[in-house]
Amino acid sequence: METQTEMQQIAKELGALREEVHALRQKLDAMPTFVVTEHPYIYVSKEMHNGEPTIRGTALTVRTIIESTRIGESVEEILDAYPILTRAQVHDALSYYYDHAAEIEQYIRENQEALWRLTNRAST
């Protein structure tokens, strides 16, 4: 008789564990997926910025850093403008660009085209 009670308790605990595992799987499935890059401070996630390379721990894209340098900002000025960044993150973003220039240039073009469309729509 005691064995049957123990078996019922084990079955109950297993059922609870199954529910916990199921809940954890659902949470995991809902989490964004990150693609690890060869650059330690850069990641890619389809859920963030439509897959645009982003600086880990921030919402800033590599494109943001490149466009900042194109308007003449130095690394120091970028760090002043974005205090959340470290020097290593800025340099890694620049390095990522040098390794993936065509990809980042495409994001820059797409952003410029979107801004152009938005500006033209607002002026008509």
DSSP file (Angstrom, degrees, kcal/mol; ACC not computed):
  #  RESIDUE AA STRUCTURE BP1 BP2  ACC     N-H-->O    O-->H-N    N-H-->O    O-->H-N    TCO  KAPPA ALPHA  PHI   PSI    X-CA   Y-CA   Z-CA
    1    1 A M     >        0   0    0      0, 0.0     4,-1.6     0, 0.0     5,-0.2   0.000 360.0 360.0 360.0 -43.0    0.0    0.0    0.0
    2    2 A E  H  >  +     0   0    0      1,-0.2     4,-2.2     2,-0.2     5,-0.1   0.849 360.0  56.6 -63.4 -34.0    2.8    2.4    0.9
    3    3 A T  H  > S+     0   0    0      1,-0.2     4,-2.4     2,-0.2    -1,-0.2   0.880 104.0  52.0 -65.7 -39.4    4.4    1.6   -2.5
    4    4 A Q  H  > S+     0   0    0      2,-0.2     4,-2.1     1,-0.2    -1,-0.2   0.894 109.6  49.5 -65.4 -39.6    1.3    2.7   -4.4
    5    5 A T  H  X S+     0   0    0     -4,-1.6     4,-2.2     2,-0.2    -2,-0.2   0.904 111.2  49.7 -64.6 -41.8    1.3    6.0   -2.5
    6    6 A E  H  X S+     0   0    0     -4,-2.2     4,-2.5     1,-0.2    -2,-0.2   0.911 110.0  50.7 -63.1 -41.9    4.9    6.6   -3.3
    7    7 A M  H  X S+     0   0    0     -4,-2.4     4,-2.5     1,-0.2    -2,-0.2   0.883 109.6  50.3 -64.1 -38.8    4.3    5.8   -7.0
    8    8 A Q  H  X S+     0   0    0     -4,-2.1     4,-2.3     2,-0.2    -1,-0.2   0.900 110.7  49.6 -65.8 -40.4    1.4    8.3   -7.0
    9    9 A Q  H  X S+     0   0    0     -4,-2.2     4,-2.4     2,-0.2    -2,-0.2   0.911 111.7  48.3 -64.3 -42.6    3.6   11.0   -5.4
   10   10 A I  H  X S+     0   0    0     -4,-2.5     4,-2.6     2,-0.2    -2,-0.2   0.914 111.4  50.0 -63.5 -43.2    6.4   10.3   -8.0
   11   11 A A  H  X S+     0   0    0     -4,-2.5     4,-2.1     2,-0.2    -2,-0.2   0.899 110.9  49.9 -62.0 -40.9    3.9   10.5  -10.8
   12   12 A K  H  X S+     0   0    0     -4,-2.3     4,-2.0     2,-0.2    -2,-0.2   0.915 111.9  47.5 -63.8 -43.7    2.6   13.8   -9.5
   13   13 A E  H  X S+     0   0    0     -4,-2.4     4,-2.4     1,-0.2    -2,-0.2   0.887 110.7  51.9 -65.6 -39.3    6.1   15.2   -9.2
   14   14 A L  H  X S+     0   0    0     -4,-2.6     4,-2.5     2,-0.2    -1,-0.2   0.897 108.1  52.1 -63.6 -39.8    6.9   14.0  -12.7
   15   15 A G  H  X S+     0   0    0     -4,-2.1     4,-1.9     2,-0.2    -2,-0.2   0.906 110.1  48.4 -61.5 -42.2    3.8   15.8  -14.0
   16   16 A A  H  X S+     0   0    0     -4,-2.0     4,-2.0     2,-0.2    -2,-0.2   0.898 111.1  50.5 -65.6 -40.6    4.8   19.0  -12.3
   17   17 A L  H  X S+     0   0    0     -4,-2.4     4,-2.7     2,-0.2    -2,-0.2   0.897 107.9  53.2 -63.8 -40.4    8.3   18.7  -13.8
   18   18 A R  H  X S+     0   0    0     -4,-2.5     4,-2.5     1,-0.2    -1,-0.2   0.913 108.9  49.9 -60.3 -42.5    6.9   18.2  -17.3
   19   19 A E  H  X S+     0   0    0     -4,-1.9     4,-2.4     2,-0.2    -1,-0.2   0.898 110.9  49.1 -63.8 -40.4    4.8   21.3  -16.9
   20   20 A E  H  X S+     0   0    0     -4,-2.0     4,-2.5     2,-0.2    -2,-0.2   0.918 111.5  48.7 -65.1 -43.5    7.9   23.3  -15.8
   21   21 A V  H  X S+     0   0    0     -4,-2.7     4,-2.4     2,-0.2    -2,-0.2   0.910 111.4  50.5 -62.5 -42.2   10.0   22.0  -18.7
   22   22 A H  H  X S+     0   0    0     -4,-2.5     4,-2.1     2,-0.2    -2,-0.2   0.919 110.9  48.6 -61.4 -44.8    7.1   22.9  -21.1
   23   23 A A  H  X S+     0   0    0     -4,-2.4     4,-2.0     1,-0.2    -2,-0.2   0.896 111.3  50.3 -63.5 -40.5    6.9   26.4  -19.7
   24   24 A L  H  X S+     0   0    0     -4,-2.5     4,-2.6     2,-0.2    -1,-0.2   0.892 108.6  52.2 -64.9 -39.9   10.7   26.8  -20.0
   25   25 A R  H  X S+     0   0    0     -4,-2.4     4,-2.6     2,-0.2    -1,-0.2   0.903 108.4  51.0 -62.8 -40.5   10.7   25.7  -23.6
   26   26 A Q  H  X S+     0   0    0     -4,-2.1     4,-1.5     2,-0.2    -1,-0.2   0.918 111.2  47.7 -63.2 -42.4    8.0   28.2  -24.4
   27   27 A K  H  X S+     0   0    0     -4,-2.0     4,-0.9     1,-0.2    -2,-0.2   0.913 112.4  49.6 -63.1 -42.4   10.1   31.0  -22.8
   28   28 A L  H >< S+     0   0    0     -4,-2.6     3,-0.7     1,-0.2    -2,-0.2   0.903 109.1  51.6 -64.1 -41.6   13.1   29.9  -24.7
   29   29 A D  H 3< S+     0   0    0     -4,-2.6    -1,-0.2     1,-0.2    -2,-0.2   0.814 108.8  52.4 -64.1 -29.8   11.2   29.8  -28.0
   30   30 A A  H 3< S+     0   0    0     -4,-1.5    -1,-0.2    -5,-0.2    -2,-0.2   0.647  90.3  97.5 -81.7 -15.3   10.0   33.4  -27.3
   31   31 A M  S << S-     0   0    0     -4,-0.9     2,-0.0    -3,-0.7    -3,-0.0  -0.438  85.8-101.2 -74.8 146.9   13.6   34.7  -26.7
   32   32 A P        -     0   0    0      0, 0.0     2,-0.5     0, 0.0    -1,-0.1  -0.345  33.5-126.2 -64.2 147.4   15.4   36.4  -29.5
   33   33 A T        -     0   0    0     -4,-0.1    13,-0.5    -3,-0.1     2,-0.4  -0.836  22.7-156.3 -98.0 132.1   18.0   34.3  -31.3
   34   34 A F        -     0   0    0     -2,-0.5     2,-0.6    11,-0.2    11,-0.2  -0.892   7.6-145.4-110.9 135.1   21.5   35.8  -31.5
   35   35 A V  E     -A   44   0A   0      9,-3.6     9,-1.5    -2,-0.4     2,-0.3  -0.881  21.6-132.8 -97.0 123.8   24.0   34.9  -34.1
   36   36 A V  E     -A   43   0A   0     -2,-0.6     2,-0.2     7,-0.2     7,-0.1  -0.571  24.1-160.9 -75.2 135.9   27.5   35.0  -32.7
   37   37 A T        -     0   0    0      5,-0.8     5,-0.1     2,-0.4    -1,-0.0  -0.606  34.7-105.0-109.0 174.6   30.0   36.8  -34.9
   38   38 A E  S    S+     0   0    0     -2,-0.2    -2,-0.0    58,-0.0    -1,-0.0   0.491 104.5  81.9 -76.2  -1.6   33.8   36.7  -35.0
   39   39 A H  S >  S-     0   0    0      3,-0.2     3,-1.6     1,-0.1    -2,-0.4  -0.924  76.7-145.7-107.2 121.0   33.7   40.1  -33.2
   40   40 A P  T 3  S+     0   0    0      0, 0.0    -1,-0.1     0, 0.0    49,-0.1   0.726  96.0  42.7 -63.4 -23.6   33.2   39.8  -29.4
   41   41 A Y  T 3  S+     0   0    0     47,-0.1    15,-3.4    48,-0.1     2,-0.4   0.380 102.8  78.3-103.1   4.6   31.1   43.0  -29.1
   42   42 A I  E <   + B   0  55A   0     -3,-1.6    -5,-0.8    13,-0.3     2,-0.3  -0.932  51.4 169.7-119.2 135.6   28.9   42.5  -32.1
   43   43 A Y  E     -AB  36  54A   0     11,-2.5    11,-2.8    -2,-0.4     2,-0.4  -0.925  21.9-141.5-136.2 164.9   25.9   40.2  -32.5
   44   44 A V  E     +A   35   0A   0     -9,-1.5    -9,-3.6    -2,-0.3     2,-0.4  -0.996  21.6 169.9-128.7 131.7   23.1   39.8  -35.1
   45   45 A S    >   -     0   0    0      3,-0.5     6,-1.4    -2,-0.4     3,-1.4  -0.982  32.7-145.0-142.5 129.2   19.5   39.0  -34.2
   46   46 A K  T 3  S+     0   0    0    -13,-0.5     4,-0.4    -2,-0.4     6,-0.1   0.788 105.1  57.3 -61.9 -25.6   16.5   39.0  -36.6
   47   47 A E  T 3  S+     0   0    0    -14,-0.4     2,-0.6     3,-0.1    -1,-0.3   0.655 100.6  65.1 -79.7 -15.3   14.5   40.3  -33.7
   48   48 A M  S X  S-     0   0    0     -3,-1.4     3,-1.6     1,-0.2    -3,-0.5  -0.938 127.0 -23.8-112.7 119.5   16.8   43.3  -33.3
   49   49 A H  G >  S-     0   0    0     -2,-0.6     3,-1.6     1,-0.3    -1,-0.2   0.817 113.6 -69.6  55.1  33.9   17.0   46.0  -36.0
   50   50 A N  G 3  S-     0   0    0     -4,-0.4    -1,-0.3     1,-0.3    -4,-0.2   0.833  99.9 -47.4  54.3  35.9   15.9   43.4  -38.6
   51   51 A G  G <  S+     0   0    0     -3,-1.6    -1,-0.3    -6,-1.4    -2,-0.2   0.516  95.1 150.8  88.0   4.9   19.1   41.5  -38.3
   52   52 A E    <   -     0   0    0     -3,-1.6    -7,-0.3    -4,-0.5    -1,-0.3  -0.522  59.7 -95.5 -71.5 135.2   21.4   44.5  -38.5
   53   53 A P        -     0   0    0      0, 0.0     9,-2.2     0, 0.0    10,-0.4  -0.269  51.0-168.6 -55.1 129.7   24.7   44.0  -36.7
   54   54 A T  E     -BC  43  61A   0    -11,-2.8   -11,-2.5     7,-0.3     2,-0.5  -0.894  26.8-108.2-126.4 148.8   24.3   45.5  -33.2
   55   55 A I  E >   -B   42   0A   0      5,-3.2     3,-1.8    -2,-0.3     5,-0.3  -0.668  46.9-107.7 -79.7 124.1   26.8   46.3  -30.4
   56   56 A R  T 3  S+     0   0    0    -15,-3.4     3,-0.1    -2,-0.5    -1,-0.1  -0.191 101.6  18.7 -54.1 135.2   26.2   43.9  -27.5
   57   57 A G  T 3  S+     0   0    0      1,-0.3     2,-0.3    28,-0.0    -1,-0.3   0.490 119.4  69.2  82.6   3.6   24.6   45.4  -24.5
   58   58 A T  S <  S-     0   0    0     -3,-1.8    -1,-0.3     2,-0.2    -4,-0.0  -0.820  79.7-125.7-137.7 176.9   23.2   48.3  -26.4
   59   59 A A  S    S+     0   0    0     -2,-0.3     2,-0.4    -3,-0.1    -3,-0.1   0.130  73.8 117.6-108.3  16.7   20.7   49.1  -29.0
   60   60 A L        -     0   0    0     -5,-0.3    -5,-3.2     3,-0.0     2,-0.2  -0.683  55.2-143.0 -90.4 136.3   23.3   50.8  -31.2
   61   61 A T  B  >  -C   54   0A   0     -2,-0.4     4,-1.2    -7,-0.3     3,-0.3  -0.524  23.4-116.9 -92.5 161.7   24.1   49.4  -34.6
   62   62 A V  H  > S+     0   0    0     -9,-2.2     4,-2.4     1,-0.2     3,-0.2   0.881 117.0  62.3 -60.2 -37.8   27.4   49.2  -36.3
   63   63 A R  H  > S+     0   0    0    -10,-0.4     4,-3.0     1,-0.2     5,-0.3   0.880  97.3  57.0 -56.0 -40.1   25.9   51.5  -39.0
   64   64 A T  H  > S+     0   0    0     -3,-0.3     4,-1.7     1,-0.2    -1,-0.2   0.908 108.7  45.8 -58.8 -43.2   25.4   54.2  -36.3
   65   65 A I  H  X S+     0   0    0     -4,-1.2     4,-2.0    -3,-0.2    -2,-0.2   0.924 113.6  48.5 -67.4 -44.1   29.1   54.1  -35.5
   66   66 A I  H  X S+     0   0    0     -4,-2.4     4,-1.8     1,-0.2    -2,-0.2   0.922 111.6  49.0 -63.5 -44.1   30.2   54.2  -39.2
   67   67 A E  H  X S+     0   0    0     -4,-3.0     4,-1.1     1,-0.2    -1,-0.2   0.852 108.4  55.2 -65.8 -32.0   27.8   57.1  -40.0
   68   68 A S  H  <>S+     0   0    0     -4,-1.7     5,-2.2    -5,-0.3     3,-0.4   0.911 108.3  47.7 -64.3 -41.9   29.2   59.0  -37.0
   69   69 A T  H ><5S+     0   0    0     -4,-2.0     3,-1.5     1,-0.2    -2,-0.2   0.846 105.9  59.7 -68.1 -31.3   32.7   58.6  -38.3
   70   70 A R  H 3<5S+     0   0    0     -4,-1.8    -1,-0.2     1,-0.3    -2,-0.2   0.768 101.4  52.9 -70.0 -24.7   31.6   59.8  -41.7
   71   71 A I  T 3<5S-     0   0    0     -4,-1.1    -1,-0.3    -3,-0.4    -2,-0.2   0.327 130.2 -96.8 -92.1   9.8   30.4   63.1  -40.3
   72   72 A G  T < 5S+     0   0    0     -3,-1.5     2,-0.2     1,-0.3    -3,-0.2   0.512  71.5 150.6  97.5   6.2   33.8   63.5  -38.8
   73   73 A E      < -     0   0    0     -5,-2.2    -1,-0.3    -6,-0.2     2,-0.1  -0.519  35.6-141.0 -74.8 138.2   33.3   62.3  -35.3
   74   74 A S     >  -     0   0    0     -2,-0.2     4,-2.3     1,-0.1     5,-0.2  -0.368  30.9 -99.8 -84.8 171.8   36.4   60.8  -33.6
   75   75 A V  H  > S+     0   0    0      1,-0.2     4,-2.5     2,-0.2     5,-0.2   0.912 126.3  53.9 -58.2 -41.9   36.2   57.8  -31.3
   76   76 A E  H  > S+     0   0    0      1,-0.2     4,-2.1     2,-0.2    -1,-0.2   0.909 108.7  47.8 -59.8 -43.1   36.4   60.2  -28.3
   77   77 A E  H  > S+     0   0    0      2,-0.2     4,-2.3     1,-0.2    -1,-0.2   0.869 110.5  51.6 -67.9 -36.0   33.4   62.1  -29.7
   78   78 A I  H  X S+     0   0    0     -4,-2.3     4,-2.3     2,-0.2    -2,-0.2   0.917 109.7  49.9 -64.9 -42.4   31.4   58.9  -30.2
   79   79 A L  H  < S+     0   0    0     -4,-2.5    -2,-0.2     1,-0.2    -1,-0.2   0.876 111.5  48.8 -63.7 -37.2   32.2   57.9  -26.7
   80   80 A D  H  < S+     0   0    0     -4,-2.1    -1,-0.2     1,-0.2    -2,-0.2   0.894 113.4  46.9 -67.1 -39.6   31.0   61.3  -25.4
   81   81 A A  H  < S+     0   0    0     -4,-2.3    -2,-0.2     1,-0.3    -1,-0.2   0.831 124.1  32.0 -72.0 -32.3   27.8   61.0  -27.5
   82   82 A Y    ><  +     0   0    0     -4,-2.3     3,-2.3    -5,-0.2    -1,-0.3  -0.726  66.5 177.3-127.1  80.0   27.1   57.4  -26.4
   83   83 A P  T 3  S+     0   0    0      0, 0.0    -1,-0.1     0, 0.0    -4,-0.1   0.660  75.9  71.5 -62.2 -14.4   28.3   57.0  -22.8
   84   84 A I  T 3  S+     0   0    0     -3,-0.1     2,-0.1     2,-0.0    -5,-0.1   0.735  86.5  86.4 -70.5 -21.0   27.0   53.5  -22.7
   85   85 A L    <   -     0   0    0     -3,-2.3     2,-0.3    -6,-0.2   -28,-0.0  -0.457  67.5-145.6 -83.5 151.0   29.8   52.4  -25.1
   86   86 A T     >  -     0   0    0     -2,-0.1     4,-2.0     1,-0.1     5,-0.2  -0.739  29.3-111.7-103.8 162.3   33.3   51.4  -24.3
   87   87 A R  H  > S+     0   0    0     -2,-0.3     4,-2.5     1,-0.2     5,-0.2   0.900 119.5  54.5 -57.8 -41.2   36.3   52.1  -26.4
   88   88 A A  H  > S+     0   0    0      1,-0.2     4,-2.4     2,-0.2    -1,-0.2   0.884 106.0  51.7 -63.0 -38.8   36.6   48.4  -27.2
   89   89 A Q  H  > S+     0   0    0      2,-0.2     4,-2.3     1,-0.2    -1,-0.2   0.916 110.2  48.4 -64.7 -42.5   33.0   48.3  -28.5
   90   90 A V  H  X S+     0   0    0     -4,-2.0     4,-2.2     1,-0.2    -2,-0.2   0.940 113.9  46.0 -63.8 -46.3   33.5   51.3  -30.8
   91   91 A H  H  X S+     0   0    0     -4,-2.5     4,-2.6     1,-0.2    -1,-0.2   0.863 111.6  52.1 -66.1 -34.7   36.7   49.8  -32.2
   92   92 A D  H  X S+     0   0    0     -4,-2.4     4,-2.8    -5,-0.2    -1,-0.2   0.884 107.8  51.9 -68.6 -36.6   35.1   46.4  -32.6
   93   93 A A  H  X S+     0   0    0     -4,-2.3     4,-2.1     2,-0.2    -2,-0.2   0.915 111.5  47.1 -62.7 -42.2   32.2   48.1  -34.5
   94   94 A L  H  X S+     0   0    0     -4,-2.2     4,-2.2     2,-0.2    -2,-0.2   0.915 112.7  49.3 -63.9 -42.7   34.8   49.7  -36.8
   95   95 A S  H  X S+     0   0    0     -4,-2.6     4,-1.8     2,-0.2    -2,-0.2   0.902 108.3  53.2 -63.4 -41.4   36.6   46.4  -37.2
   96   96 A Y  H  X S+     0   0    0     -4,-2.8     4,-1.6     1,-0.2    -1,-0.2   0.923 107.8  52.2 -59.2 -43.4   33.3   44.7  -38.0
   97   97 A Y  H  < S+     0   0    0     -4,-2.1     3,-0.4     1,-0.2    -2,-0.2   0.931 106.9  51.5 -58.2 -46.6   32.7   47.2  -40.7
   98   98 A Y  H  < S+     0   0    0     -4,-2.2     3,-0.4     1,-0.2    -1,-0.2   0.841 114.5  43.9 -62.5 -31.9   36.1   46.6  -42.3
   99   99 A D  H  < S+     0   0    0     -4,-1.8    -1,-0.2     1,-0.2    -2,-0.2   0.707 129.3  26.7 -81.4 -20.5   35.4   42.9  -42.4
  100  100 A H  S  X S+     0   0    0     -4,-1.6     4,-2.1    -3,-0.4     5,-0.2  -0.227  72.8 143.8-137.2  43.7   31.8   43.4  -43.7
  101  101 A A  H  > S+     0   0    0     -3,-0.4     4,-2.8     1,-0.2     5,-0.2   0.882  72.6  52.3 -57.6 -44.5   31.8   46.7  -45.6
  102  102 A A  H  > S+     0   0    0      1,-0.2     4,-1.8     2,-0.2    -1,-0.2   0.905 110.2  49.3 -61.6 -41.0   29.4   45.6  -48.3
  103  103 A E  H  > S+     0   0    0     -3,-0.2     4,-1.7     2,-0.2    -1,-0.2   0.938 114.5  43.3 -62.9 -47.8   26.8   44.5  -45.7
  104  104 A I  H  X S+     0   0    0     -4,-2.1     4,-2.3     1,-0.2    -2,-0.2   0.879 110.4  56.0 -68.7 -37.5   27.0   47.7  -43.7
  105  105 A E  H  X S+     0   0    0     -4,-2.8     4,-2.5    -5,-0.2    -1,-0.2   0.878 105.5  53.1 -60.9 -36.9   27.0   49.8  -46.8
  106  106 A Q  H  X S+     0   0    0     -4,-1.8     4,-2.6    -5,-0.2    -1,-0.2   0.916 108.5  48.9 -64.2 -42.8   23.7   48.1  -47.8
  107  107 A Y  H  X S+     0   0    0     -4,-1.7     4,-2.3     2,-0.2    -2,-0.2   0.881 110.6  51.7 -63.6 -37.5   22.2   49.0  -44.4
  108  108 A I  H  X S+     0   0    0     -4,-2.3     4,-2.4     2,-0.2    -2,-0.2   0.934 111.1  46.9 -63.8 -46.2   23.4   52.6  -44.9
  109  109 A R  H  X S+     0   0    0     -4,-2.5     4,-2.7     1,-0.2    -2,-0.2   0.927 112.2  50.1 -60.9 -45.6   21.7   52.8  -48.3
  110  110 A E  H  X S+     0   0    0     -4,-2.6     4,-2.3     1,-0.2    -1,-0.2   0.898 111.7  48.4 -61.0 -40.6   18.5   51.2  -47.0
  111  111 A N  H  X S+     0   0    0     -4,-2.3     4,-2.3     2,-0.2    -1,-0.2   0.905 112.0  48.6 -66.4 -41.6   18.4   53.7  -44.1
  112  112 A Q  H  X S+     0   0    0     -4,-2.4     4,-2.4     2,-0.2    -2,-0.2   0.900 111.9  49.6 -65.3 -40.6   19.0   56.7  -46.4
  113  113 A E  H  X S+     0   0    0     -4,-2.7     4,-2.6     2,-0.2    -2,-0.2   0.901 110.8  49.5 -65.2 -41.0   16.3   55.5  -48.8
  114  114 A A  H  X S+     0   0    0     -4,-2.3     4,-2.4     2,-0.2    -2,-0.2   0.910 112.3  48.0 -64.0 -42.0   13.8   55.1  -46.0
  115  115 A L  H  X S+     0   0    0     -4,-2.3     4,-2.6     2,-0.2    -2,-0.2   0.899 111.3  50.9 -64.8 -40.6   14.6   58.6  -44.7
  116  116 A W  H  X S+     0   0    0     -4,-2.4     4,-2.6     2,-0.2    -2,-0.2   0.923 111.2  47.7 -62.4 -45.3   14.3   60.0  -48.2
  117  117 A R  H  X S+     0   0    0     -4,-2.6     4,-2.3     1,-0.2    -2,-0.2   0.914 113.3  48.3 -62.0 -43.3   10.8   58.3  -48.7
  118  118 A L  H  X S+     0   0    0     -4,-2.4     4,-1.9     2,-0.2    -2,-0.2   0.910 112.7  48.0 -64.5 -42.7    9.7   59.6  -45.3
  119  119 A T  H  X S+     0   0    0     -4,-2.6     4,-1.5     1,-0.2    -2,-0.2   0.916 113.4  47.3 -64.4 -44.6   10.9   63.1  -46.0
  120  120 A N  H  X S+     0   0    0     -4,-2.6     4,-0.7     1,-0.2    -2,-0.2   0.860 110.9  51.7 -67.2 -35.9    9.2   63.1  -49.5
  121  121 A R  H >< S+     0   0    0     -4,-2.3     3,-0.5    -5,-0.2    -1,-0.2   0.891 110.1  49.5 -65.8 -40.0    6.0   61.8  -48.1
  122  122 A A  H 3< S+     0   0    0     -4,-1.9    -1,-0.2     1,-0.2    -2,-0.2   0.800 109.6  51.7 -70.3 -28.7    5.9   64.5  -45.4
  123  123 A S  H 3<        0   0    0     -4,-1.5    -1,-0.2     1,-0.2    -2,-0.2   0.585 360.0 360.0 -87.2  -9.3    6.6   67.3  -47.9
  124  124 A T    <<        0   0    0     -4,-0.7    -1,-0.2    -3,-0.5    -2,-0.2   0.455 360.0 360.0 -97.4 360.0    3.7   66.3  -50.3
